[in-house]
């Protein structure tokens, strides 16, 4: 039987030129979409940062 579930046969199929180009473009689009989605997320709570302390003059 030729259709065995062999992991190497999947890798061999995925690395041949026509499929490898499609897989590369799909992975590139996936990275773009995920990074765009992560960039549009808003923080859950208010990020309250204290202002930096004011510089003071040295005491004599």
C-alpha positions as CSV (number, residue, x, y, z in Angstrom):
1,X,0.0,0.0,0.0
2,X,1.5,3.4,-1.0
3,X,-0.5,5.7,1.2
4,X,1.2,4.9,4.5
5,X,1.2,7.6,7.2
6,X,4.9,8.2,7.1
7,X,6.2,11.5,8.5
8,X,9.0,11.6,6.0
9,X,6.6,11.4,3.1
10,X,4.8,14.5,4.3
11,X,8.1,16.4,4.7
12,X,9.2,15.3,1.2
13,X,5.9,16.5,-0.3
14,X,6.1,19.8,1.6
15,X,9.7,20.5,0.5
16,X,9.2,20.0,-3.2
17,X,9.3,23.3,-5.1
18,X,5.6,24.1,-5.9
19,X,4.4,23.2,-2.4
20,X,7.3,24.8,-0.6
21,X,6.5,28.1,-2.2
22,X,2.9,27.9,-1.1
23,X,3.9,26.8,2.4
24,X,6.4,29.6,2.7
25,X,3.9,32.2,1.6
26,X,1.2,30.8,4.0
27,X,3.7,30.9,6.9
28,X,4.7,34.5,6.0
29,X,1.0,35.6,5.9
30,X,0.4,33.8,9.2
31,X,3.2,35.7,10.9
32,X,2.0,39.0,9.4
33,X,-1.6,38.4,10.6
34,X,-0.6,37.3,14.1
35,X,1.8,40.2,14.5
36,X,-0.8,42.7,13.2
37,X,-3.4,41.2,15.6
38,X,-1.0,41.4,18.5
39,X,-0.2,45.0,17.7
40,X,-3.9,46.0,17.8
41,X,-4.6,44.4,21.2
42,X,-5.3,46.8,24.0
43,X,-4.0,46.3,27.6
44,X,-6.5,44.9,30.0
45,X,-6.1,47.5,32.8
46,X,-4.8,51.0,33.0
47,X,-1.0,51.1,33.0
48,X,-0.4,53.8,35.7
49,X,3.2,54.8,35.7
50,X,4.5,57.2,38.3
51,X,6.3,60.3,37.0
52,X,10.1,60.3,37.4
53,X,11.3,62.0,40.5
54,X,12.2,65.6,40.1
55,X,16.0,66.3,40.2
56,X,17.1,68.1,43.3
57,X,20.1,70.3,43.9
58,X,22.9,68.9,46.0
59,X,22.8,70.0,49.6
60,X,25.8,71.8,51.1
